[in-house]
Amino acid sequence: MSKPIFELVDELSTNNMTTRALRALDFVVPGEWQNIVGFDNTIRAVTGETDAAFIQQIGERAVYLYNDKSQGYQRAMWLYQTVDNADKALGAAALANKVGENIPFLGLLNRLTPKANKAQAIDLTIKLVVELVAFCQINGIPGDSIGDFVASLSDYSGESLMRMVALVCFDGLVPLGPDFLLQATSSLNQTNPSELEQNQTYQRVHDLIPGGSSQGKLNFIGQSFDSVKGWMSGLVTSRGLTPEKVVKNLHNFVEISNDKLDYLGAFLDVTTNYYEHTGTQTLARRLIERASAEI
């Protein structure tokens, strides 16, 4: 990795498209996500410590753990960054429009093309697997530990829970509609290994997906998604989530009609990096918790 963990946390944005999009999802898990920026601020928030010397000691230990390549922290960070970078393949030029509170949308229509439903559905399932593999890397357990990941979802909170909520809303409900789980399952069932190999997101992260061959990796993606569908369905049902509700809360900074939701999905792909943003916060929290315990 080119940057140390403290620098990645220090450079997190306090106000951009990503943070505004995530704040728009506060209605799903009210008060759950706090956009903590800055490594020292994160140490204080996670540990409750105020002593400057002890905060520095925790920070140094956390940096050491992150730099230890026998641990999985850097691989997890690479996964979070890479899955977002793949989404931005439509064109970084659109990011210039992130300045200001209100983002003009109509001017982007000639630059953005919504993904085909199948491509969007496959991206959703691959993103879910990236979350699973990153979880395993962070916790030092085998990368194919589907059961451990599913069991952990009931304990997800803060930035980790918000990341899963955003996955459901921004990569599921908005571009694919209320039956996104059925669409994703159907798309996976109709995908062969050679088609999977053509997916840009898969091309970037396939080395860390368990399964060996492309067929084995496709099977693992399917098993993982099947195992998490119940949790996703429960979230949608318990919070009464619909594409319309999500869009209504996004209307504060994106003007879009409900018949253009596929374009909104593309817009969010290009202008947000919620996986990297919240993933950096998750990694920092786990490192700090471990460093504090070890000290």
N, C-alpha and C positions, 0 to 999 in steps of 0.2 A: 504494500500500500504506500502511496506517495506522501500521505499526510498522517501525522500522529493523531490519536484519538482526541486529545484535548483541543487540537486545532479544528477538527471536524465539528466538535460540539460548539466551540466558540464561534464558528462561522455560520451556524444555523440561523435562518432568517426569523426575524420577529414579526414581519408583516409582508407577505407576498401572496401570490395566487394559492400556493400550497396551504399556507396557514389559514387563509380566509376560507378555502374550500373545507378544510378540516373543522374550522369553527362552525361552519354551516351544518355540520353533522352533530353538533352538541345536543340537538333535540333528541338524538337517538340514545346517547349515554350522557345525560346532563352532568356537567362538571367533572367528567372522568379524565379528560385530557387537559393538561396544563402545558403550554408551550414554553418549557424551561430551556433557556439558551445560556450558554457559557458553562465551561467545565467546573469552575469553582462554585457557581450557583447551583449546578446539579449536585455536587457533593454535599452542599449545605442542605438542599431539599431532600436528598435521599437519606442522609445520616442524621440530620438535625444538629450537626456539629457547628460550633462557632469559633473554635480556637484555630487561628490561622496556621500555626505550625502543624497541628494534627491534620487539617485539611490538606496541607501540602504533602504530608506523609501518605495520606490516602491516595491523593492524586498521583504521586510517583509510583506507588504500588500498582494502581490501575493501569498506568501507562506501561509498566513492565509486563503486566499480564497480557495486555493487548499486543505488545511487541513479540511475545513468545509464540513463535510459529508452530509449536507443538500443540497449542491451543487452537480453538476454532474461531476466535473472535474476528480475525482479519478476513477469513473466508466468509463469515456471516455478513460483514460489512460489504464485501465485494458483491455478494448476492443482492443485497438491498439496493446498492448503487446500480448494478447491471440491469436489474429488471426494470428500473425506472428509465435508464438510458435507452433501453430498447423501445420503450413507449414514445420516446422523443424523436424517433426516426422520421416522423412525418414532417419535421422541420423546425429547427430552433428559432427561426426568424419570428415565429409567432410569440416568442417569449418577450419580445420588445414591447408587447402590449400590456405587460403586467404592471406598468407604472400607473399609480393612482388607484383610487378605490373602486372605480367602475371600469370593467373591462369591455371594450367594444367587441361584440361578437360577430355581427354581420359582415364586417370587413375580412373575417377569417374564412368565410365560406369558400372563397375561390382558392384557398390554400389547403384546406382540409378535406379529406375524403374519409367517410366513416369506414371502418373495417367491415368486411363481410361478417355476417353473424357467426359463421363457423370459426373464422380467425379470431374474433373477439372471445368466443366461448373457449377456444383452446388457450388463449392468453390468460383468461381467468383461471383455468385449472393449473396452468404452469405457475402463475403467481402464487396460488395456494401451496403448491409443492415447494416453491422457494421459501415460503414462510415456514413450512415444516422442516426443511433441511437446515435453514438458518437457526431455528429453535434447537435442533439437535447439535449443531456446531457450537452454539453458545453454551449449551448444558453438558457438552462433552459426552454425548451418547451416540450410538450408531445412527447414521443418516436415514436408515429405513425404519425408524421407531415410530410407526404410525400411531400405535396405541398410546404411547407416552404423550405424543403431541395432542391427540384428541382429548385425553384425560386432562391435559394442562389448560385447555380452552376454558374450562369452567373457572380457572383461576386467573385468566387474562384480565388485566386492568390497565389503566393509564394509557400510555402511548401504544402499547401492544394491542389492547382492545380497540383503540381508535383505528389502528391500521387494518384490523379485520373488518371493522364496520365500514371503513372506506372501500375495502375490497368488495364487500357485498353491494354497497351503494354505487360506487363509481365504475366498477368493472363488471357488475352483475345487473342490478336493477336499471340503471340509466341507459346503457346501450342495448340490453337484451330484453328488458321488460320484466313483468312479474313472474314469468315462468322461466327465469334464467337458469334455474337448477336443472329443469328438464332439458332445456336447450343445450346446456353444457354437457350433460350426460349423453344426449343423443349425438352431439358432435364428436365426443370422444369415441363412442361406439362405431362411428362411421369413419374414423380416421385410421389410416394405416401408417406404418413406420416411415415410409418415404414422404408422406404428407407432413408428418410431424417434423421431419428433418428440414423441411422448407420454412418452418415457422421461425421468424427472426428472434423472438424471445428464447425459444428452445435452443437455437444455435449458440446463443451466448452462454447459457447456464447448464447445458446438458452434461458437461463433465462432472458436475456435482450432484446430478440426479441419480439415485440408485437404480440398478436394474441391468447393468452391463450393456446389452445390445439395445438398439432403438426400440425393438419390440418389448424388451424387458422394461425399459424406461416408460414406454407408453402404458404398459400394464401397471407400473407403480403409480403413475399419474392418476390412472383410473381408480385404483384402490384407495389412494389418498383422498381423492375428491368424494368418492362414495362414503368414506368414513366421516367426512366433515359436513356432508349435506344436511345431516340432522341438526347440527349446531347452527348452520346458516339458516335453515328453515325456521328453527326456533327463534332466532333473532328477528327475522322478518315478521313472524306471527306475533311474537310478544310485544314488539314495538309498533305493530301496525304499519310496517314500511311499504310504501308504494313508490314507483318512479315519480309520480306527481308530487308526493310529499318531499322527496329529496330535491326535486327541481324548485319547488316553492321556496325552500330554504337557501338554495343557490342563487335565487333571483336577486339577492342583494348586490351581486357583482357580475352576474351574467344574464343578459337579456336573451331569452330563448323560449320559443313556444314548445309545447309538449309534443308536437309532431316533428320536432327536429332533435329528438333525444339521441339519435345515432351520431349526429354532428357534435352534440355536447360531449358525448363519450370521447370522441377524437380530440376535442378541445381540451378536455381534462388530461388526456394522455400527454399532450404536448406541453401544457402550461403548468403541470404540477409534478412533484417528485415525492409524493406522500410516503412511499415505501422507504426511500432513503432518509427522509426527514425523521419520521418516527422510528425507523430502524436504528439510526444514530442515537436517538434518545434511549431506546431500549438497551442497546449495547453499553452505553455509558452507565445506565442504572445498574445493569448486571455486574459490570466491572467494579463499580464503586461499592456495591453490596459485598462482593467477594473480597475486595481489598480491605474494606473496613473489618470484615469478619476475621481475616487473616492477621491483621495488625492487632 
